[in-house]
Amino acid sequence: MSLIQEFKAFALRGNVIDMAIGIIIGAAFGKVVSTFVANIAMPPLGILIGGVDFADLAIVLKPAEGDVAAVTLGYGLFIQSVVDFLIIAAAIFVAVKVMNNLKKKEESAPESPPNLSKQEALLTEIRDLLAREPDSSK
């Protein structure tokens, strides 16, 4: 089998395509969540803390000198990334939980009764009739 044919067989396998779609959707979802955190969640949180913009939070290790920029540790951006992660993790948790619940419901769907032979069907009917009749021996 040639290299091109092997690659085609690999690339067109269902799992690979599903994984690629998941990665693309995940990347887009990550951008949406990052934008949500940066523009919607963090500003009110900054106001609650006292008007602090998390992007500006940093420790200056070496001040700026002339044309040389200051050396800083941007822990505010780290905090924002942690909040991004927590929101993404929570959203994925909820999505997986919903999918698992749907799968459980699908698995627990009632099965149709097995195909019974004529003899078994008649015996089952007789059993059910006997179970319904009141006991006349008392």
PLY file of the C-alpha trace (Angstrom):
ply
format ascii 1.0
element vertex 138
property float x
property float y
property float z
element edge 137
property int vertex1
property int vertex2
end_header
0.00 0.00 0.00
1.44 3.37 -0.94
2.02 6.14 1.55
-0.78 8.24 0.04
-3.26 5.37 0.26
-2.29 4.68 3.88
-2.72 8.34 4.76
-6.09 8.46 3.01
-7.27 5.37 4.92
-6.05 6.95 8.19
-7.53 10.40 7.54
-10.92 9.10 6.46
-11.39 6.84 9.45
-14.38 8.02 11.51
-12.50 8.59 14.78
-9.90 10.86 13.18
-12.54 13.03 11.55
-14.53 13.22 14.79
-11.38 14.19 16.69
-10.51 16.90 14.14
-14.01 18.36 14.40
-13.75 18.29 18.19
-10.41 20.10 18.13
-11.73 22.81 15.80
-14.87 23.33 17.87
-12.80 23.28 21.07
-10.46 25.98 19.74
-13.39 28.17 18.74
-15.07 27.54 22.10
-11.84 28.51 23.86
-11.80 31.84 22.03
-15.42 32.52 22.93
-14.78 31.74 26.60
-11.61 33.86 26.66
-13.52 36.78 25.23
-16.33 36.22 27.72
-13.91 36.17 30.64
-11.88 39.17 29.47
-14.82 41.40 28.52
-17.76 40.28 30.66
-16.62 38.35 33.74
-13.41 40.15 34.74
-14.56 43.81 34.66
-17.25 43.32 37.35
-14.81 41.20 39.35
-12.26 44.01 39.07
-14.84 46.51 40.32
-15.68 44.26 43.27
-12.01 44.10 44.18
-11.66 47.87 43.95
-11.46 48.94 40.33
-8.52 46.70 39.49
-7.94 45.64 35.88
-6.48 42.15 36.03
-4.48 42.66 32.83
-2.57 45.46 34.58
-1.66 43.45 37.68
2.07 42.79 37.63
5.14 42.85 39.80
7.93 45.04 38.42
11.22 43.17 38.63
13.25 45.81 36.88
11.92 49.30 36.09
12.07 50.71 32.59
15.28 52.56 31.77
15.33 54.74 28.68
14.32 52.67 25.66
14.42 49.39 27.60
11.00 48.20 28.72
10.34 47.19 32.31
10.67 43.53 33.28
7.47 42.40 34.98
5.70 39.29 36.23
2.17 39.58 34.83
0.24 37.63 37.46
-3.00 39.39 36.49
-2.94 37.70 33.08
-2.28 34.40 34.87
-5.34 34.94 37.06
-7.39 35.68 33.94
-6.11 32.47 32.32
-7.05 30.46 35.42
-10.58 31.91 35.30
-10.72 31.03 31.57
-9.71 27.48 32.39
-12.25 27.12 35.19
-15.09 28.33 32.98
-14.06 26.04 30.11
-13.68 23.08 32.49
-17.12 23.73 33.99
-18.73 24.01 30.56
-17.09 20.78 29.38
-18.14 19.04 32.61
-21.76 20.09 32.06
-21.64 19.01 28.39
-20.20 15.59 29.26
-22.73 15.15 32.08
-25.62 15.93 29.70
-24.24 13.52 27.09
-23.84 10.77 29.72
-27.43 11.30 30.90
-28.68 11.06 27.32
-26.65 7.88 26.81
-28.10 6.37 30.02
-31.64 7.15 28.88
-30.89 5.59 25.50
-29.46 2.45 27.13
-32.32 2.09 29.59
-35.02 2.24 26.90
-37.42 -0.66 27.44
-36.67 -3.65 25.30
-39.40 -5.19 23.21
-40.54 -8.56 24.52
-38.72 -11.47 22.94
-40.43 -13.30 20.12
-42.24 -16.18 21.75
-43.28 -19.37 20.07
-47.02 -20.09 19.87
-46.77 -22.53 22.76
-44.90 -20.02 24.96
-47.36 -17.26 24.06
-50.34 -19.49 25.03
-48.67 -20.52 28.30
-47.96 -16.89 29.13
-51.57 -15.97 28.39
-52.85 -18.81 30.61
-50.49 -17.76 33.42
-51.72 -14.17 33.21
-55.39 -15.27 33.22
-54.82 -17.48 36.26
-53.08 -14.67 38.06
-56.03 -12.36 37.45
-58.81 -14.77 38.57
-59.83 -14.57 42.22
-58.98 -17.65 44.26
-62.25 -19.70 44.39
-60.89 -22.41 46.71
-61.36 -20.29 49.86
0 1
1 2
2 3
3 4
4 5
5 6
6 7
7 8
8 9
9 10
10 11
11 12
12 13
13 14
14 15
15 16
16 17
17 18
18 19
19 20
20 21
21 22
22 23
23 24
24 25
25 26
26 27
27 28
28 29
29 30
30 31
31 32
32 33
33 34
34 35
35 36
36 37
37 38
38 39
39 40
40 41
41 42
42 43
43 44
44 45
45 46
46 47
47 48
48 49
49 50
50 51
51 52
52 53
53 54
54 55
55 56
56 57
57 58
58 59
59 60
60 61
61 62
62 63
63 64
64 65
65 66
66 67
67 68
68 69
69 70
70 71
71 72
72 73
73 74
74 75
75 76
76 77
77 78
78 79
79 80
80 81
81 82
82 83
83 84
84 85
85 86
86 87
87 88
88 89
89 90
90 91
91 92
92 93
93 94
94 95
95 96
96 97
97 98
98 99
99 100
100 101
101 102
102 103
103 104
104 105
105 106
106 107
107 108
108 109
109 110
110 111
111 112
112 113
113 114
114 115
115 116
116 117
117 118
118 119
119 120
120 121
121 122
122 123
123 124
124 125
125 126
126 127
127 128
128 129
129 130
130 131
131 132
132 133
133 134
134 135
135 136
136 137
